[in-house]
Amino acid sequence: MGLEGLEQYMLPCTNKTLFGIECMGCGIQRATALLFKGEFIAAFHMYPAIYSLFLLLAFVTFNLFVKFKYDFQIKVFLIFLNVAIIVISYVLKMAPIISTIQ
């Protein structure tokens, strides 16, 4: 099975299914699939926090084996960076929807 068959195993968003509105995590599975296909710009457009999340994951994995000074502060910074990117991109994505409701 190639990467093309990956889409059939993706989980649907419960929030979007129930309420019709995307959640803050919508797009991360598709962005990861695009990343594995080598479509880096499309992955960023799908989910802007994809690269910072992978950076956080790589750092935490590396830090499991190698401990050093200020590792906790770096992890906290990366977590706050990811939260900020996710929230800002979600607000920008939802802005057209919110403006049509009012």
C-alpha positions in Angstrom: 0.0 0.0 0.0 1.4 3.4 -1.0 0.8 6.7 0.5 -2.3 7.2 -1.8 -4.2 4.6 0.2 -3.5 6.5 3.5 -6.5 8.7 3.1 -9.0 5.9 3.5 -7.7 5.3 7.1 -8.0 8.9 8.3 -10.3 9.5 11.2 -13.2 11.9 10.6 -13.4 15.0 12.8 -16.1 14.4 15.5 -16.6 18.2 16.0 -17.1 18.8 12.2 -19.4 15.7 12.0 -21.6 16.8 14.9 -21.6 20.6 14.6 -20.4 21.3 11.1 -17.5 23.4 12.3 -13.8 22.5 12.1 -11.9 22.0 15.3 -8.3 23.3 16.0 -6.9 19.9 15.0 -8.7 19.6 11.6 -6.2 19.1 8.9 -3.3 17.6 10.8 -3.8 14.1 9.4 -4.1 15.4 5.8 -1.1 17.7 6.4 1.0 14.8 7.7 0.0 12.7 4.7 1.0 15.6 2.4 4.3 15.9 4.2 5.1 12.2 3.7 4.2 12.7 0.0 6.7 15.5 -0.2 4.2 18.3 -0.7 5.7 20.6 1.9 3.9 23.9 0.9 0.5 22.2 0.7 1.1 20.6 4.1 1.8 24.0 5.6 -1.3 25.5 4.0 -3.4 22.6 5.3 -2.1 22.9 8.9 0.4 25.7 9.6 1.6 24.2 12.9 2.8 21.0 11.2 6.5 21.9 11.2 6.6 23.3 14.7 4.8 20.3 16.0 7.3 18.0 14.3 10.1 20.1 15.8 8.5 19.7 19.3 8.1 16.0 18.8 11.7 15.7 17.6 13.0 17.7 20.5 11.1 15.8 23.1 12.2 12.5 21.6 15.8 13.6 21.5 15.5 14.9 25.1 14.4 11.4 26.3 17.9 10.2 25.5 20.0 13.4 26.0 19.5 15.7 29.0 20.9 19.2 29.0 20.5 22.5 30.7 17.4 24.5 29.8 15.6 21.6 28.2 12.5 22.3 30.2 12.4 26.0 29.1 12.9 25.0 25.5 10.0 22.5 25.7 7.7 25.1 27.3 8.7 27.6 24.6 7.9 25.2 21.8 4.6 24.2 23.4 3.6 27.9 23.7 4.7 28.5 20.1 2.6 25.6 18.9 -0.5 26.7 20.8 -0.1 30.3 19.5 0.3 29.1 15.9 -2.7 26.7 16.2 -5.0 29.3 17.8 -4.0 32.1 15.4 -4.4 29.9 12.3 -7.8 28.7 13.6 -9.0 32.2 14.2 -7.9 33.2 10.7 -9.6 30.1 9.2 -12.8 30.8 11.1 -13.0 34.5 10.5 -14.9 34.3 7.2 -17.4 31.9 8.8 -17.9 34.1 11.9 -18.4 37.2 9.7 -21.2 35.5 7.8 -23.0 34.5 11.0 -23.2 38.1 12.2 
